[in-house]
Structures are given as structure tokens and as C-alpha cells.
């Protein structure tokens, strides 16, 4: 099935360099030469997935305004990387920065790595003024309250390029969400609070739109799936997954597999018909479907769709954003749920899972395709993929609506291998140890109002989400090895005081 993620190599980050005319034409020519070399090096680095495009050096207010206006209008530009090679008087940046509506990264670097101790003179000093040129630019960004990422270090260092690459991934996700459409199929799970929210405020903040559709809209596409297409998709299931005997050709549950395939084809057709990149459903609203979409939602997520169970459209949008950020990286990303605890004196753990919808990109081995009763929803037994998640670092992130603002809550975790097989658990799952420990992490998450529907990723880091939160202008709460509850509660109190 086709992957619907944007091709990051078709997106651009514009490299803009600030200077001034006081240094003369010869110095400005050298500034442009250096800027082209730095931009080309960043553009050629595999850690930076988007194109880094050199733009002419700016030395006047009108040049800054023109370039920023062009960036704002450019459909493939996800943000600007600004470098003050020399001193660039910051009043010339006021009008341009005031108009900027795309993310900004301030690369505080200099062309030379080391000082030429034996030959350094005032010509060298005048040309290489990033140290105080960057501070002038930084003051104006702070004065204008311009959100930006500051990366410090030599442009040829792997760590610096890695930070730039992380930021460009977040910028690509933000760019994608600006025009994203999320389909809310049915309503929210009844009486659940955290899956609700202000969809208008979300569109203003993030850009994506959320609109509701009845199950009949999807059921119509399901009913139009041809037998030949169902045959083809079932054959794909047979080749891709370890099929339970009852689901194999001539098995007693093969008709259920065909129903699941028909639902996947219908869902895909519905989503493709309107250009949706994410959707929600709920087990309480399944009129017209024989079973809750299990394998369908799992496979759609693997192809780049955002998904939220029980009507959780904020989760669907964040899954989509996470999929875009993680494009081309090793490790998977999935909708998840904190399901149950292992409260042992030897160390407490969280078993993450969901009824059905966990993305197979986080599978440690070839997923098993099985059918089991669901127990809720009143429909036929659904087909699903069952697997464990490989050990290693991961992050859980969620966005919640606090009524007057959105807050992102994230927790760094370590996925571990279960001590014994969970052979009777009929769902995909991940076992993790939250940082700094379950006692602190769970309390911190609850104090912050975090949802029980996080996005789980072994491809992304806290830095990806921090950059994303900053460029979308939302509050961020990070729970990691350094978290102390007293300090976190004070952070939350200050956030409330600033916004109330």
C-alpha cells in the first residue's frame, strides 16, 4: 500500500545570512562565498532531510523584508536558518521578523573553526564577527518575542548538524499540519473528557482541520470494495504476516479476514477521496461495519496516517506529525495507551497496548495476524496484528487542551524485554520503564494532565518534540531523569499564572 508521508527531500529550509555594507564589497563577497559553502555542506548532510537552500546575503531592511515575504509564500519552504556572519544591525530585521510566519533557527556559528594565532589581524576580526553579530540578532528576536531555535557550535560538527536536522524534521511536521485534514468518524467515546477539545483553537494553533463524518460515509466505500481487491489484499496479508491457522485460506475465520480487508479498502478509499491524512473512530459507533477496524488502522498508521481511538483527534494529529518527523529514521512510531502496571519491589513498569490499534512499525519481529473477541462494541470478532516491541529508548508524547491553551506532555522511557512471554495477550504491546521511575513519572504526567493516549516513538527523541512545541507556540512539560515533582509542580503553577 502507498506511503502517504511527504517526501522530505522536496522541502526546503532557506539559509539566510546577515551582514552590512560598512565592510566593503570585498568583505561582502567573502561573506557570500562562506555562506554558500556552509549552506552546501548542510544541504549535503544526510542528517538534514530537507534541502538547505542558499539565499543572497542581506544587508538592508528592504532585502530582509523581501526575502522573508518570499519565504512566507513559498509552498515548499518549512523555515529559515539565519546566520550572522558579521555584525548585522538588528533594526534592519524588525519589519521582516515581525512578518515572519515560519519557524526560525538561529545558527550561531562562524566560518573558521579556530583562530589563526600567528596571522590574526583586524581584517580577520571585522570579517568574522559572529560572536557579537549573533548577540545583536538574538536581542532583536527576544525583543520581538520571536520564537526560534538557537544552535551553537561550528557548522562542520556532527552534533551541530544533527541539531539542525532535528529542527528541520519538526519544521516539516509543522508545515504538514498547516494544511492537514483529520476525519472524525463518529463521535468521541461517551463521557470521556481528555479526547474532547476546541477544534477551532486547534486549527488556529496548529493549522489542521477536524470535521465529523458518519459511519455511513465509510460504509459506502466498504460496500464498493470488489472481490478481486479483497482477494489481492488477503494475499498481501498472507505474505506479510504470520497468519493464524484459522485465518489461512479455507480456515474457519477466513471470512472474517475478508471482512477486515474490505474495511481496510473502504477506509483507504474514504480517506483518499477527501485527502485526509488522519482519522478517528470509536467502538461505540460502528453502524455499518461488521467489526472494529483493527488491522486496517494498524496498516494505515504504518503508511503514514494519523490515528486516534475513541474519537481522539488530538492524538490522530500528533501521530501524523510524529510520522512526518520520523520519516526515514530507524524505529517506529504508534498510537499507544498506558494500559496496566507492573508494580514490583524490584522495579515498576508500564505495559502499553491498545484494544487493537498499535502500529506494526514498532514490532520487534514479523507480526502475527490473529482474530480474538473484543468484548466491547457489540460487533464481530476483529482481526488484528499481535507483536512485541524491541527493547531500547523511546518517548511518549501527548497534546491536551487545557481550555485556554494546549500543553504537550512527554516522558522519556526505556522499553524492556518482558521476563516471560505474554502468549495469552491478544494485542500488540510494549513494556517500558519510565524515567526517572514510575512513581515520579506517573505522578508528573497526572499533575500535568497528560492523556492516556500518548504517541509512542522509538524513532524520535524529546528534542524533536521540544522543537515542534516551540515552533507551534504551545506549552511543554518534559518528564525525564532530571524530573523532581516539587519543581515540576512549580513549573505547572507558573504556566497557569501566565495564561489565566
PLY file of the C-alpha trace (Angstrom):
ply
format ascii 1.0
element vertex 500
property float x
property float y
property float z
element edge 499
property int vertex1
property int vertex2
end_header
0.00 0.00 0.00
1.26 3.55 -0.73
3.06 5.59 1.90
1.35 8.97 2.22
4.10 10.84 4.03
5.54 13.91 2.32
8.92 13.46 0.65
11.15 15.48 2.94
13.77 15.92 0.23
11.28 18.09 -1.69
11.00 20.55 1.21
13.37 23.44 1.84
14.96 25.38 4.68
16.23 28.73 3.41
19.71 29.75 4.53
19.82 33.50 5.14
22.97 35.41 6.14
23.04 38.86 7.69
25.76 41.45 7.20
26.12 45.19 6.40
27.80 47.45 3.83
30.36 49.02 6.17
32.92 46.33 5.41
33.09 46.96 1.66
32.43 44.85 -1.42
35.44 42.58 -0.94
34.33 41.55 2.54
30.72 41.02 1.41
31.92 38.82 -1.44
33.80 36.71 1.09
30.69 36.56 3.32
28.64 35.29 0.38
31.31 32.74 -0.52
31.43 31.41 3.03
27.63 31.33 3.28
27.33 29.32 0.08
29.89 26.83 1.41
28.10 26.41 4.75
24.68 26.06 3.10
26.03 23.49 0.63
27.61 21.47 3.45
24.34 21.42 5.40
22.40 20.56 2.26
24.65 17.58 1.61
24.48 16.15 5.11
22.33 13.04 5.47
21.29 14.13 8.97
19.35 17.02 7.44
16.49 15.51 5.41
15.25 18.69 3.71
17.05 20.83 1.15
19.09 23.69 2.61
18.86 26.48 0.03
21.34 29.38 0.00
19.80 32.83 -0.35
21.67 36.07 -1.13
23.28 37.87 1.81
21.02 40.59 3.24
22.38 43.98 4.28
19.35 46.29 4.19
15.85 46.30 5.75
14.11 46.04 2.39
16.19 42.98 1.47
15.24 41.28 4.73
11.54 42.05 4.21
11.54 40.84 0.63
13.28 37.57 1.49
11.03 36.82 4.47
7.91 37.63 2.47
9.10 35.23 -0.23
9.76 32.54 2.40
6.30 33.03 3.89
4.72 32.49 0.47
6.96 29.66 -0.74
4.92 26.41 -0.60
7.93 24.14 0.00
9.80 26.33 2.49
9.43 24.94 6.01
11.55 27.55 7.78
14.59 29.83 7.83
18.14 29.21 9.06
19.71 32.57 9.94
23.44 33.19 10.37
25.05 36.48 11.31
28.45 36.08 9.62
29.44 39.62 10.59
27.64 42.30 12.56
24.14 42.83 11.13
22.44 45.83 12.79
19.24 44.38 14.18
16.92 47.33 13.47
17.10 46.23 9.84
15.45 42.95 10.87
12.41 44.43 12.67
9.95 44.61 9.80
10.96 41.26 8.34
10.89 39.37 11.63
7.57 40.98 12.51
6.10 39.43 9.35
7.73 36.01 9.70
5.20 33.18 9.95
7.54 30.22 9.53
9.94 28.61 12.04
13.32 30.21 12.59
16.63 28.60 13.53
19.46 30.88 14.59
22.72 29.14 13.71
25.31 30.80 15.93
28.49 29.68 14.23
31.49 31.13 12.45
33.18 30.10 9.26
36.61 29.36 10.75
36.86 26.70 13.40
39.95 28.04 15.19
41.69 31.38 15.47
44.82 31.86 13.31
47.00 32.90 16.21
50.07 33.96 14.18
48.25 35.90 11.45
45.10 37.27 13.06
44.57 40.97 12.33
41.72 43.47 12.23
40.67 42.40 8.75
40.06 38.91 10.14
38.26 40.35 13.15
35.95 42.52 11.03
35.04 39.64 8.76
34.43 37.06 11.50
32.10 38.83 13.91
29.54 36.10 14.58
30.28 36.22 18.30
28.70 39.65 18.74
26.71 39.75 15.50
24.68 36.82 16.76
24.06 38.58 20.06
22.69 41.64 18.26
20.34 39.42 16.26
19.39 37.49 19.39
18.43 40.68 21.20
16.03 41.69 18.46
14.42 38.23 18.33
13.91 38.43 22.09
12.63 41.99 21.90
10.10 40.98 19.25
9.23 37.76 21.12
10.15 35.72 18.05
10.21 32.02 18.86
13.33 30.40 17.48
15.80 27.58 17.94
19.38 28.58 18.76
22.11 26.14 17.74
25.67 26.98 18.83
28.88 25.44 17.52
30.95 25.02 14.38
28.87 24.28 11.31
31.02 21.27 10.39
30.45 19.48 13.72
28.24 16.40 13.61
26.35 17.45 16.74
25.51 20.86 15.29
24.28 19.33 12.04
22.29 16.78 14.00
20.53 19.57 15.92
19.76 21.34 12.64
18.42 18.07 11.22
16.16 17.51 14.22
14.78 21.03 13.89
14.08 20.60 10.17
12.10 17.43 10.90
9.95 19.32 13.39
9.56 22.15 10.88
8.46 19.66 8.23
5.83 18.26 10.60
4.58 21.74 11.43
4.47 22.53 7.70
2.49 19.36 7.01
-0.07 20.10 9.75
-0.75 23.59 8.42
-2.93 22.04 5.70
-3.71 18.64 7.23
-7.26 17.30 7.34
-8.40 14.92 10.09
-11.64 12.93 9.69
-13.59 12.34 12.86
-15.58 9.19 12.05
-18.39 9.04 14.57
-18.08 10.86 17.87
-15.91 10.60 20.96
-16.20 7.74 23.37
-19.10 8.78 25.58
-18.35 10.66 28.80
-14.58 10.72 28.15
-13.04 14.13 28.84
-9.49 14.23 27.51
-10.45 13.27 23.95
-12.67 16.35 23.72
-11.32 19.80 22.92
-11.65 23.01 20.94
-11.20 22.13 17.28
-11.27 25.78 16.23
-8.48 26.64 18.68
-6.51 23.65 17.38
-6.84 24.86 13.80
-5.68 28.35 14.81
-2.71 26.93 16.73
-1.58 24.03 14.55
-3.33 24.55 11.21
-5.05 21.20 10.84
-8.82 20.96 10.46
-11.05 18.36 12.11
-14.50 17.60 10.74
-17.04 14.92 11.61
-18.38 12.18 9.33
-20.95 9.47 9.84
-20.18 5.77 9.64
-22.37 5.64 6.57
-19.79 7.70 4.68
-17.20 4.99 5.34
-19.61 2.05 4.99
-20.47 3.17 1.46
-16.81 2.81 0.44
-16.60 -0.56 2.25
-19.58 -1.89 0.30
-17.97 -0.90 -3.00
-14.79 -2.95 -2.41
-14.58 -5.57 -5.16
-14.00 -9.26 -4.52
-10.85 -9.07 -6.64
-9.43 -6.28 -4.46
-10.33 -8.24 -1.32
-8.56 -11.31 -2.76
-5.47 -9.25 -3.52
-5.32 -7.68 -0.06
-5.84 -11.02 1.71
-2.96 -12.43 -0.31
-0.85 -9.49 0.85
-1.78 -10.31 4.44
-0.77 -13.95 3.87
2.65 -12.92 2.52
3.40 -10.20 5.06
2.31 -11.64 8.40
2.46 -14.89 10.35
-1.13 -15.93 9.76
-3.12 -17.78 12.40
-4.31 -21.13 11.11
-7.97 -20.15 11.36
-7.35 -17.14 9.09
-5.50 -19.01 6.37
-7.24 -19.93 3.11
-10.02 -22.45 3.86
-9.70 -21.67 7.60
-12.94 -21.19 9.58
-12.24 -17.48 10.16
-11.12 -16.64 6.62
-14.44 -14.79 6.03
-13.57 -12.51 8.97
-10.20 -11.75 7.37
-12.01 -10.86 4.16
-14.31 -8.56 6.12
-11.27 -6.90 7.70
-9.70 -6.46 4.26
-12.91 -4.98 2.92
-12.95 -2.49 5.82
-9.34 -1.51 5.10
-10.11 -0.95 1.43
-13.16 1.12 2.34
-11.31 3.22 4.90
-8.48 3.89 2.46
-10.91 4.84 -0.25
-12.77 7.20 2.06
-9.56 8.87 3.32
-8.10 9.19 -0.17
-11.33 10.65 -1.58
-11.00 13.81 0.53
-7.24 13.94 1.07
-7.36 13.12 4.77
-4.04 12.36 6.50
-5.56 11.20 9.79
-8.78 9.95 11.31
-10.50 8.74 14.45
-13.11 6.10 15.16
-14.75 4.64 18.26
-16.04 1.21 19.21
-19.31 2.82 20.39
-20.17 3.94 16.86
-19.77 1.11 14.32
-23.07 1.14 12.45
-22.50 -0.36 9.02
-19.23 -2.14 9.89
-19.02 -5.81 10.86
-16.01 -5.33 13.13
-13.99 -2.51 14.65
-11.13 -1.63 12.26
-8.11 -3.37 13.76
-5.60 -4.47 11.16
-6.90 -1.66 8.93
-5.95 1.06 11.41
-2.63 -0.62 12.15
-1.67 -0.73 8.49
-2.92 2.77 7.75
-0.70 4.11 10.52
2.24 2.21 9.04
1.62 4.06 5.77
1.73 7.47 7.46
-1.85 8.18 8.53
-2.51 9.68 11.92
-4.92 7.72 14.10
-6.78 8.32 17.34
-9.04 5.79 19.05
-12.31 6.70 20.76
-12.55 9.93 18.76
-9.22 11.32 19.99
-8.48 13.75 17.16
-5.60 15.43 19.00
-3.87 12.05 19.16
-4.53 11.48 15.45
-2.92 14.81 14.59
0.11 14.17 16.79
0.56 10.67 15.34
0.58 12.24 11.87
3.07 14.94 12.91
5.27 12.29 14.54
5.17 10.13 11.41
6.35 13.10 9.33
9.14 13.93 11.78
10.28 10.31 11.82
10.25 9.75 8.05
13.39 7.81 7.06
14.58 7.25 10.63
15.06 3.82 12.16
12.49 2.78 14.74
8.72 3.02 14.67
6.01 5.37 15.87
2.49 4.50 17.00
-0.69 5.49 18.76
-0.45 3.99 22.25
-2.18 3.72 25.59
-0.83 3.33 29.12
-2.77 0.18 29.91
-1.61 -1.52 33.11
1.26 -1.53 35.62
3.82 -3.99 36.93
4.33 -2.71 40.49
7.23 -4.82 41.67
9.62 -4.02 44.53
12.39 -4.88 42.06
11.27 -2.17 39.63
7.96 -0.88 38.33
6.98 -0.90 34.66
4.17 0.15 32.32
2.56 -2.22 29.86
1.45 -0.14 26.91
-1.05 -1.52 24.43
-4.49 -0.88 22.99
-7.51 -2.96 22.14
-6.33 -3.27 18.54
-4.69 -0.22 17.04
-0.92 -0.31 17.57
1.26 0.41 14.53
3.40 -2.51 13.27
6.35 -0.17 12.64
7.24 -0.76 16.31
7.20 -4.57 16.00
10.33 -6.44 17.06
9.62 -9.35 14.72
7.20 -10.37 11.99
3.72 -9.57 13.35
1.18 -12.33 13.84
-2.24 -11.90 12.26
-4.88 -13.20 14.67
-8.58 -12.96 15.50
-9.95 -12.70 19.03
-13.12 -11.47 20.74
-13.06 -7.80 21.64
-15.56 -7.88 24.49
-16.91 -4.37 23.83
-18.65 -2.72 20.92
-21.14 -5.49 20.19
-19.63 -6.43 16.82
-17.99 -9.49 15.32
-14.53 -10.54 16.48
-11.93 -8.22 14.87
-8.71 -9.21 13.11
-5.55 -7.61 14.44
-1.74 -7.77 14.33
-0.06 -9.02 17.51
3.60 -8.38 18.37
6.11 -7.25 20.97
8.23 -4.08 20.78
12.05 -4.23 20.78
13.99 -3.01 23.79
15.56 0.43 23.65
14.95 4.12 24.36
11.62 5.68 23.41
9.45 8.67 24.15
5.76 9.10 24.90
4.17 12.42 23.96
0.66 13.84 24.08
-1.12 17.15 23.49
-4.02 18.16 25.74
-6.46 21.06 25.60
-6.46 22.97 28.92
-9.26 25.30 27.85
-7.10 28.39 27.36
-4.05 26.74 25.76
-2.60 23.50 24.52
0.04 21.65 26.51
2.41 18.95 25.32
3.49 16.41 27.91
6.27 13.96 27.16
8.10 11.27 29.06
11.37 9.61 28.14
11.18 5.84 28.69
13.23 2.69 28.21
11.50 -0.26 26.55
12.46 -3.57 28.16
12.01 -7.22 27.26
9.26 -8.92 29.30
10.61 -11.59 31.69
8.14 -14.12 30.29
6.14 -14.41 27.06
2.65 -12.91 27.14
1.24 -15.67 24.98
-2.38 -15.12 26.00
-2.42 -11.35 25.43
-4.16 -10.88 22.05
-2.87 -7.36 21.30
0.34 -5.63 20.29
2.25 -4.28 23.27
5.32 -2.52 24.63
6.75 -2.81 28.14
8.66 0.22 29.36
10.28 1.78 32.41
9.50 5.50 32.55
12.18 7.98 33.59
13.09 8.75 36.29
10.88 5.98 37.68
7.23 5.02 37.55
6.34 6.67 40.86
7.65 10.08 39.81
6.79 9.85 36.11
3.18 8.80 36.62
2.59 11.49 39.23
4.19 14.12 36.99
2.12 13.02 33.99
-1.07 13.17 36.07
-0.22 16.56 37.57
0.35 17.87 34.04
-2.99 16.49 32.83
-1.43 14.20 30.23
-3.77 12.00 28.20
-3.92 8.21 28.45
-3.41 8.23 24.63
0.23 9.13 24.04
2.16 8.83 20.81
4.92 6.27 21.36
8.08 6.55 19.29
11.39 4.72 19.14
12.42 6.89 16.17
12.08 10.31 17.77
13.61 11.97 20.82
12.43 14.57 23.28
14.30 17.16 21.22
12.11 16.58 18.17
9.01 17.23 20.23
10.56 20.18 22.05
11.34 21.86 18.72
7.83 21.08 17.46
6.21 22.52 20.60
8.32 25.65 20.40
7.54 26.38 16.76
3.80 25.81 17.28
3.80 28.01 20.35
2.43 25.50 22.85
3.45 24.79 26.43
5.82 21.88 27.01
6.29 19.66 30.06
9.21 17.22 29.90
9.45 14.26 32.28
12.91 12.68 32.27
15.75 11.56 34.51
16.08 15.07 35.96
12.41 15.47 36.93
11.65 16.42 40.52
7.98 16.67 41.44
8.28 19.81 43.55
10.00 21.67 40.70
7.52 20.32 38.15
4.53 21.44 40.23
6.02 24.93 40.42
6.50 24.90 36.64
2.85 23.98 36.15
1.75 26.70 38.58
3.76 29.33 36.71
2.26 28.17 33.42
-1.24 28.58 34.84
-0.43 32.05 36.22
0.89 33.23 32.86
-2.19 32.06 30.99
-5.06 32.64 33.45
0 1
1 2
2 3
3 4
4 5
5 6
6 7
7 8
8 9
9 10
10 11
11 12
12 13
13 14
14 15
15 16
16 17
17 18
18 19
19 20
20 21
21 22
22 23
23 24
24 25
25 26
26 27
27 28
28 29
29 30
30 31
31 32
32 33
33 34
34 35
35 36
36 37
37 38
38 39
39 40
40 41
41 42
42 43
43 44
44 45
45 46
46 47
47 48
48 49
49 50
50 51
51 52
52 53
53 54
54 55
55 56
56 57
57 58
58 59
59 60
60 61
61 62
62 63
63 64
64 65
65 66
66 67
67 68
68 69
69 70
70 71
71 72
72 73
73 74
74 75
75 76
76 77
77 78
78 79
79 80
80 81
81 82
82 83
83 84
84 85
85 86
86 87
87 88
88 89
89 90
90 91
91 92
92 93
93 94
94 95
95 96
96 97
97 98
98 99
99 100
100 101
101 102
102 103
103 104
104 105
105 106
106 107
107 108
108 109
109 110
110 111
111 112
112 113
113 114
114 115
115 116
116 117
117 118
118 119
119 120
120 121
121 122
122 123
123 124
124 125
125 126
126 127
127 128
128 129
129 130
130 131
131 132
132 133
133 134
134 135
135 136
136 137
137 138
138 139
139 140
140 141
141 142
142 143
143 144
144 145
145 146
146 147
147 148
148 149
149 150
150 151
151 152
152 153
153 154
154 155
155 156
156 157
157 158
158 159
159 160
160 161
161 162
162 163
163 164
164 165
165 166
166 167
167 168
168 169
169 170
170 171
171 172
172 173
173 174
174 175
175 176
176 177
177 178
178 179
179 180
180 181
181 182
182 183
183 184
184 185
185 186
186 187
187 188
188 189
189 190
190 191
191 192
192 193
193 194
194 195
195 196
196 197
197 198
198 199
199 200
200 201
201 202
202 203
203 204
204 205
205 206
206 207
207 208
208 209
209 210
210 211
211 212
212 213
213 214
214 215
215 216
216 217
217 218
218 219
219 220
220 221
221 222
222 223
223 224
224 225
225 226
226 227
227 228
228 229
229 230
230 231
231 232
232 233
233 234
234 235
235 236
236 237
237 238
238 239
239 240
240 241
241 242
242 243
243 244
244 245
245 246
246 247
247 248
248 249
249 250
250 251
251 252
252 253
253 254
254 255
255 256
256 257
257 258
258 259
259 260
260 261
261 262
262 263
263 264
264 265
265 266
266 267
267 268
268 269
269 270
270 271
271 272
272 273
273 274
274 275
275 276
276 277
277 278
278 279
279 280
280 281
281 282
282 283
283 284
284 285
285 286
286 287
287 288
288 289
289 290
290 291
291 292
292 293
293 294
294 295
295 296
296 297
297 298
298 299
299 300
300 301
301 302
302 303
303 304
304 305
305 306
306 307
307 308
308 309
309 310
310 311
311 312
312 313
313 314
314 315
315 316
316 317
317 318
318 319
319 320
320 321
321 322
322 323
323 324
324 325
325 326
326 327
327 328
328 329
329 330
330 331
331 332
332 333
333 334
334 335
335 336
336 337
337 338
338 339
339 340
340 341
341 342
342 343
343 344
344 345
345 346
346 347
347 348
348 349
349 350
350 351
351 352
352 353
353 354
354 355
355 356
356 357
357 358
358 359
359 360
360 361
361 362
362 363
363 364
364 365
365 366
366 367
367 368
368 369
369 370
370 371
371 372
372 373
373 374
374 375
375 376
376 377
377 378
378 379
379 380
380 381
381 382
382 383
383 384
384 385
385 386
386 387
387 388
388 389
389 390
390 391
391 392
392 393
393 394
394 395
395 396
396 397
397 398
398 399
399 400
400 401
401 402
402 403
403 404
404 405
405 406
406 407
407 408
408 409
409 410
410 411
411 412
412 413
413 414
414 415
415 416
416 417
417 418
418 419
419 420
420 421
421 422
422 423
423 424
424 425
425 426
426 427
427 428
428 429
429 430
430 431
431 432
432 433
433 434
434 435
435 436
436 437
437 438
438 439
439 440
440 441
441 442
442 443
443 444
444 445
445 446
446 447
447 448
448 449
449 450
450 451
451 452
452 453
453 454
454 455
455 456
456 457
457 458
458 459
459 460
460 461
461 462
462 463
463 464
464 465
465 466
466 467
467 468
468 469
469 470
470 471
471 472
472 473
473 474
474 475
475 476
476 477
477 478
478 479
479 480
480 481
481 482
482 483
483 484
484 485
485 486
486 487
487 488
488 489
489 490
490 491
491 492
492 493
493 494
494 495
495 496
496 497
497 498
498 499
